[in-house]
Amino acid sequence: MVGPVIYTFGNEEQKSRHLPGILSSDIWWCQGYSEPNAGSDLASLKTLAVRDGDHYVVNGTKMWTTEAHWADWMHCLVRTDRDARPQAGISFLLIDMTSPGIEVRPIVTIDGQHHTNQVFFDDVRVPVANLVGLEGQGWEIAKFLLANERVAIADTGPKLKLLADIKAMFATRVERDGQSRTMAVIQDRLADAEVQLASLCALEAAYVRDWAEGADRNGPQASILKLRGTEILQLLSEIALEIEGPVGAVHDPAALRGLKTDSEWPSSIAHHYLYGRCWSIFGGTSEIQRTIIARSLLA
Ligand SMILES: Cc1cc2nc3c(=O)[nH]c(=O)nc-3n(C[C@H](O)[C@H](O)[C@H](O)COP(=O)(O)OP(=O)(O)OC[C@H]3O[C@@H](n4cnc5c(N)ncnc54)[C@H](O)[C@@H]3O)c2cc1C
């Protein structure tokens, strides 16, 4: 998410400092956008950065910050001007997560895992050199990043793998218990999901090709990919749960961590089903994506 931001809006020093670690995945980043009262209405964010010589002093809190407990850096939206109109007073800062004054508190989600956190900033000093673009340009950069994030959420590669796993699971179940009317219905749903996924892959290929050729990325395409990708993921996880039947309710954290497990399926279905709920929330909820699509295509 932040790589394209740095090579598009960053200065030479930021590019040479940060891009190699992003490319090699040696340096991990988290995204500091949402706050307790700023999610869909992101422009109302309140985390304040006040200039003090060659530093900003940052105070406030970020909510739902995925992997903040692992991250080396955060790319963060801060308010640098309280008097400007909400969007115009936002800036994009890179914050070293080892800076004094940062506290990361875990939030355990419905799947029983620790993915996400609340992050608190108490007089955190951030060098002005870590400002990306201009002061007040944060909203433009935030929207650029969100388009990339939403395309990534379409996530077709892992979905193709998930579909193959579910088909294998279906075959094992039929071999064990025999074909039944219920399984025939599930087979139909699986075929339908496969067609939907194939059309998502085709759509993704077409949009990515257009963008590579210079098409405008600010249209509804990223929202369409995010929305459809999420719906198909949730459909697949529901089908998997149906195939597994009551056994699917057994949550297997060992499988999730890649440890040896007796589970018939190499990952936890309950996890996919439960964590799958989050995908229609993060990166902008499905309602917000539908509004973007409606505004650009139907207005
Ligand atoms: C697991 C998880 C991980 C996350 N990771 C990150 C992260 O790493 N970094 C980060 O910055 N954020 C992260 N988020 C936050 C996520 O982006 C927000 O939760 C999301 O944008 C919704 O904001 P909200 O939670 O404040 O809900 P709200 O904005 O309060 O929305 C509540 C409900 O109202 C609906 N709604 C709100 N406004 C409208 C409207 N105008 N029209 C129609 N319906 C509307 C929404 O669709 C939703 O159903 C994560 C969230 C989750 C659940």
PDBQT file of the ligand as one rigid body, heavy atoms in Angstrom, charges set to zero:
ROOT
HETATM    1  C1  LIG A 301     -10.395  -6.400  11.046  1.00  0.00    +0.000 C 
HETATM    2  C2  LIG A 301     -10.247  -4.968  10.688  1.00  0.00    +0.000 A 
HETATM    3  C3  LIG A 301      -8.996  -4.475  10.348  1.00  0.00    +0.000 A 
HETATM    4  C4  LIG A 301      -8.812  -3.118  10.069  1.00  0.00    +0.000 A 
HETATM    5  N1  LIG A 301      -7.555  -2.661   9.777  1.00  0.00    +0.000 NA
HETATM    6  C5  LIG A 301      -7.361  -1.330   9.630  1.00  0.00    +0.000 A 
HETATM    7  C6  LIG A 301      -6.034  -0.808   9.487  1.00  0.00    +0.000 A 
HETATM    8  O1  LIG A 301      -5.047  -1.549   9.455  1.00  0.00    +0.000 OA
HETATM    9  N2  LIG A 301      -5.871   0.533   9.415  1.00  0.00    +0.000 N 
HETATM   10  C7  LIG A 301      -6.934   1.392   9.426  1.00  0.00    +0.000 A 
HETATM   11  O2  LIG A 301      -6.711   2.589   9.341  1.00  0.00    +0.000 OA
HETATM   12  N3  LIG A 301      -8.208   0.926   9.558  1.00  0.00    +0.000 NA
HETATM   13  C8  LIG A 301      -8.434  -0.402   9.668  1.00  0.00    +0.000 A 
HETATM   14  N4  LIG A 301      -9.715  -0.892   9.824  1.00  0.00    +0.000 N 
HETATM   15  C9  LIG A 301     -10.804   0.063   9.958  1.00  0.00    +0.000 C 
HETATM   16  C10 LIG A 301     -11.795   0.101   8.809  1.00  0.00    +0.000 C 
HETATM   17  O3  LIG A 301     -11.263   0.756   7.682  1.00  0.00    +0.000 OA
HETATM   18  C11 LIG A 301     -13.060   0.794   9.351  1.00  0.00    +0.000 C 
HETATM   19  O4  LIG A 301     -13.609  -0.066  10.336  1.00  0.00    +0.000 OA
HETATM   20  C12 LIG A 301     -14.072   1.059   8.262  1.00  0.00    +0.000 C 
HETATM   21  O5  LIG A 301     -13.644   2.084   7.406  1.00  0.00    +0.000 OA
HETATM   22  C13 LIG A 301     -15.465   1.418   8.844  1.00  0.00    +0.000 C 
HETATM   23  O6  LIG A 301     -15.339   2.457   9.775  1.00  0.00    +0.000 OA
HETATM   24  P1  LIG A 301     -16.008   2.313  11.218  1.00  0.00    +0.000 P 
HETATM   25  O7  LIG A 301     -15.565   1.036  11.816  1.00  0.00    +0.000 OA
HETATM   26  O8  LIG A 301     -15.732   3.577  11.947  1.00  0.00    +0.000 OA
HETATM   27  O9  LIG A 301     -17.566   2.157  10.957  1.00  0.00    +0.000 OA
HETATM   28  P2  LIG A 301     -18.576   3.333  10.630  1.00  0.00    +0.000 P 
HETATM   29  O10 LIG A 301     -17.975   4.273   9.631  1.00  0.00    +0.000 OA
HETATM   30  O11 LIG A 301     -19.075   3.905  11.908  1.00  0.00    +0.000 OA
HETATM   31  O12 LIG A 301     -19.749   2.538   9.908  1.00  0.00    +0.000 OA
HETATM   32  C14 LIG A 301     -20.726   1.778  10.642  1.00  0.00    +0.000 C 
HETATM   33  C15 LIG A 301     -21.753   1.278   9.653  1.00  0.00    +0.000 C 
HETATM   34  O13 LIG A 301     -22.436   2.392   9.045  1.00  0.00    +0.000 OA
HETATM   35  C16 LIG A 301     -22.322   2.327   7.629  1.00  0.00    +0.000 C 
HETATM   36  N5  LIG A 301     -22.128   3.676   7.086  1.00  0.00    +0.000 N 
HETATM   37  C17 LIG A 301     -21.301   4.646   7.561  1.00  0.00    +0.000 A 
HETATM   38  N6  LIG A 301     -21.371   5.737   6.793  1.00  0.00    +0.000 NA
HETATM   39  C18 LIG A 301     -22.236   5.444   5.783  1.00  0.00    +0.000 A 
HETATM   40  C19 LIG A 301     -22.714   6.171   4.653  1.00  0.00    +0.000 A 
HETATM   41  N7  LIG A 301     -22.310   7.410   4.390  1.00  0.00    +0.000 N 
HETATM   42  N8  LIG A 301     -23.600   5.551   3.834  1.00  0.00    +0.000 NA
HETATM   43  C20 LIG A 301     -24.020   4.276   4.080  1.00  0.00    +0.000 A 
HETATM   44  N9  LIG A 301     -23.611   3.537   5.136  1.00  0.00    +0.000 NA
HETATM   45  C21 LIG A 301     -22.726   4.121   5.970  1.00  0.00    +0.000 A 
HETATM   46  C22 LIG A 301     -21.079   1.483   7.354  1.00  0.00    +0.000 C 
HETATM   47  O14 LIG A 301     -21.135   0.868   6.081  1.00  0.00    +0.000 OA
HETATM   48  C23 LIG A 301     -21.163   0.478   8.498  1.00  0.00    +0.000 C 
HETATM   49  O15 LIG A 301     -22.030  -0.564   8.165  1.00  0.00    +0.000 OA
HETATM   50  C24 LIG A 301      -9.930  -2.249  10.079  1.00  0.00    +0.000 A 
HETATM   51  C25 LIG A 301     -11.199  -2.753  10.416  1.00  0.00    +0.000 A 
HETATM   52  C26 LIG A 301     -11.356  -4.075  10.716  1.00  0.00    +0.000 A 
HETATM   53  C27 LIG A 301     -12.731  -4.586  11.090  1.00  0.00    +0.000 C 
ENDROOT
TORSDOF 0
